[in-house]
Amino acid sequence: TLDCGGRTLAVMGSGLDVAVRMNLLVLVRESAPADWFDGIIDVMGDVVDAILANRTLSGAVQDIYPTNFAPGSISYRSKTFYGGQVTLEAVLYFEP
């Protein structure tokens, strides 16, 4: 295996296996609802459930899976949004 700037590359025969990590931001609303944590957990859980129901993203990747689930507030363009971040790792396989 090779470490390439946060990505792990593994040579498998004549192909190349690449792991790509990404952060998916789930923005629910701009103002803080009274029960923001419960509402965000449900929405973020639905996102993770949808990804786990189609782990190859209809053939776009070999596999994708969540590695972190962090509800909270997110500042973007001088505004605070309530939602969270789901970190995903996808495995792609390239063959020459």
Stockholm file with secondary structure:
# STOCKHOLM 1.0

chainA/1-96         TLDCGGRTLAVMGSGLDVAVRMNLLVLVRESAPADWFDGIIDVMGDVVDAILANRTLSGAVQDIYPTNFAPGSISYRSKTFYGGQVTLEAVLYFEP
#=GR chainA/1-96 SS CEEETTEEEEEETTEEEEEEEEEEEEEEESSCCTTHHHHHHHHHHHHHHHHHHTTTTTTTSSEEEEEEEEEEEEEETTEEEEEEEEEEEEEEEECC
#=GC SS_cons        CEEETTEEEEEETTEEEEEEEEEEEEEEESSCCTTHHHHHHHHHHHHHHHHHHTTTTTTTSSEEEEEEEEEEEEEETTEEEEEEEEEEEEEEEECC
//
